[in-house]
Amino acid sequence: MATIEKAHGEDQHDHPHGWRRYLYSTNHKDIGTMYLVFALFGGLVGGILSIGMRLELMHPGLQFFHDAHLFNVFTTAHGLIMIFFMVMPAMIGGFGNWMIPLMIGAPDMAFPRMNNISFWLLPASFSLLLISLFVEGEPGAPGVAAGWTIYAPLSTSGHPGPAVDFAILSLHLAGASSILGAINFITTIFNMRAPGMTLHKMPLFVWSQLVTVFLILLAMPVLAGAITMLLTDRNFGTTFFTPGGGGDPLLFQHLFWFFGHPEVYILIVPGFGMISQIVATFAKKPVFGYLGMAYAMVAIGGIGFVVWAHHMYTVGMSTAAQAYFVVATMVIAVPTGVKIFSWVATMWGGSLEFKTPLLWAIGFIFLFTVGGVTGVVLANAGVDRSLQDTYYVVAHFHYVLSLGAVFTIFAGWYYWFPKMSGYMYSETIGKLHFWLTFIGVNIVFFPQHFRGLAGMPRRIADYPDAFAGWNLVSSLGSYLSGFGALVFFFGVAHAFMRKQKAGDNPWGAGATTLEWTLPSPPPFHQYNELPLIK
Amino acid sequence: MLLLIRLIVFALTIVAALAGGEPALAGLGQPSPWQLGLQQSASPVMDNIIWFHDFLLYIITAIAGFVLALLIIVMVRFNARANPAPSRTTHNTLIEIAWTIIPIMILMFIAVPSFKLLFFQLNVPPADLTVKATGKQWFWSYSYPDNGGFEFDSLMLKEGERKQDQPRLLAVNNEMVVPVNKTVRVITTGADVIHSFAVPSFGIKIDAVPGRINETWFTATREGVYYGQCSELCGKDHAFMPIAVRVVSDQAFSAWIEDAKKKYARDEVLPSTTVAAGQSVPE
């Protein structure tokens, strides 16, 4: 009897060490940590690429890239890496893995081994993408230079070398990884909530992850289909996207954006959840309009599937189709507005403590609003005619992603770092990091609105001389944000060297979710007795 | 906090200046240094786009300013020092209905002029002249089916080929030429990959897609040269395939046509497939 007790009590709580702990890991916290480290690495690579682009664009003429192909390789890789190997791993794989079980009172994810393969597919996927940089893409030049959107026929007949094939296989693995993760998350959230935690009592971060993983589950297979068709067009003589064989290049765009638009919500919705937790914590006040907040995310996710062709207003769609996509797209502003105003209302009447996570959260709310309202401008096909494929679009999506999603990632990082590591970060360094980044990214991206309005196309390595002034400003801003990133890494190292204990709940009475009831860092396995939610 | 406020106020001042003081900095036919807003208009469509954009700019600036003001009020009034005891309010049905309904009303207010503009752009009026623009890696070819169907290539001028006053990366060897105050229909297609034909001062941008023919239109109201750039990533030299449209008087246009017919005359009879491609657009 005693041995059986031991089998239940000890052996299953095996705590492997060394490389086995990570390579074979089935522990949601270790896997979450690996996702976060991976995302930091991805962000570093993607960030270096963006600084490279800003170096080139700092002055008119070609200075750093001897041909424009290489510049286009940089834009392509920057986009793919930031989306698939930075934001998604950080938000979903990292914070999602770490916090969903802690927040719903579960000992681990529903499918721990699947969790392991979800993660380990990603380094393989990233490797394939990196290989694509070094094999032929366009004739005689290495790398994929077709943009992250890999539109046919530029990605088929325009790239005869195997680079695009490597990129497609990379996307396939990343897609498989996130679909497996999505299945795992959905199962966990639906089945493993602690007794008493109904869906309507779930923390908003968990709601945001639930919406996100459903988007992944429904959108990623469409991408997989589209890029498989691309693969067979390239290699096996099919003509899905080749007019010469009865295909149509626009079919690829429709398929791509049917995935691509939900994808941008995949990138931002988990951030919504983090901001809700953080704002409530530091206002010491429950979230205002909880149900409205939850269902606003559901609505954003749902509408996100029926607006895809607003990325395609200039392809020659019918008047009726363009009119429909204008209306559908503008509708998204309504639930988004509900979220913005509910965050403000959560802080209204609160007792705000301006700790680093709250700074990032407030910065996010304002900058996301700016990116949101330019989105309303772009939604109108009539004026988008002038702005499509210009830097206005680049400014818009960086305001919602680079300043939106990335700000939420840093907000979440500072918020949960004490919980995950057990150590308190330095507020001074955290705030310095915030201000450098806040000022830097605004200097980078706000002038891009001007250049876009003036007509500067995106994805060009060199530009007419009239655009030189604001390009110089943007480049200087990017160096400042790059310096901010160094301060971030220094802050992380500093916190681990200083080893100042954070305690179970460093944030006080405002932090009401379950993860703050556990020690920091939480034990290898938590909730041996499930918490009871009243 | 103060720094944040100052920075945002600065940003908003620029936005406000953008709507109000636009023409001063905006180029006609090409961008001008430190330009903040859209290029000057040279067509009725662009007149409407500029009006609609300014209309939107006021609305979005007001919205962003409103959210910013709320955030500043919250930060000042409800920080831990000013308000040590947080309230527990989590619901207010009236305000939740208000912030759902009011945005819907603003969007409907935007939708009316938006649709007017969209229908104006997309209903191509009877054209006086048709020009076919074919996007190729990495130049444009223009043909004039109404005037004998001659076709010529338009390549960017390189360093050393440009005259003093010609802008870098925009000037071309053979410009597309059209008469002033005439409705020009542009039909586009791509020969290899997708390109996009754009001229900011006319307010047009239409993709040139292989296997498809797209159309758009403009009526240039002022003589001059109007520049645009390929607006869909099309490979290595995407940055180097500009569009240049020279708008001239009727007489000058007729003279140019006569010249061009000789200059771009082909030695052999056109293969029938090329003609069919040009004619496949419904008149």
Interface residues (C-beta under 8 A of the other chain):
Chain A: P60 D67 A68 H69 N72 E138 A141 A145 A146 G147 Y151 P153 L154 S157 G158 T242 P243 G244 G247 D248 P249 L250 A283 K284 K285 P286 V287 F288 G289 Y290 G292 T314 V315 G316 T319 Q322 A323 V326 V327 M330 V331 A333 V334 G337 V338 I340 F341 V344 A345 M347 W348 G349 G350 S351 L352 E353 F354 I362 G363 I365 F366 T369 V370 V373 T374 V376 V377 N380 A381 G382 V383 R385 S386 Q388 D389 T390 W435 F438 I439 N442 F446 F450 L453 A454 G455 M456 P457 R459 I460 A461 D462 Y463 P464 D465 A466 F467 A468 G469 W470
Chain B: M1 L3 L4 L7 I8 A11 I14 L18 A26 G27 Q30 P31 S32 P33 W34 Q35 L36 G37 L38 Q39 M46 N48 I49 F52 H53 L56 L57 I60 I63 A64 V67 L68 L70 L71 V74 M75 F78 N79 A80 N83 P84 A85 P86 S87 R88 T89 T90 H91 N92 I95 E96 W99 T100 P103 I104 L107 I110 A111 S114 F115 L117 L118 F119 F120 Q121 L122 N123 Q137 P167 R168 L169 L170 D192 V193 I194 S196 A198 P200 G203 I204 K205 I206 D207 V209 P210 G211 R212 N214 E215 Y227 G228 Q229 C230 S231 E232 L233 C234 G235 K236 D237 H238 A239 F240
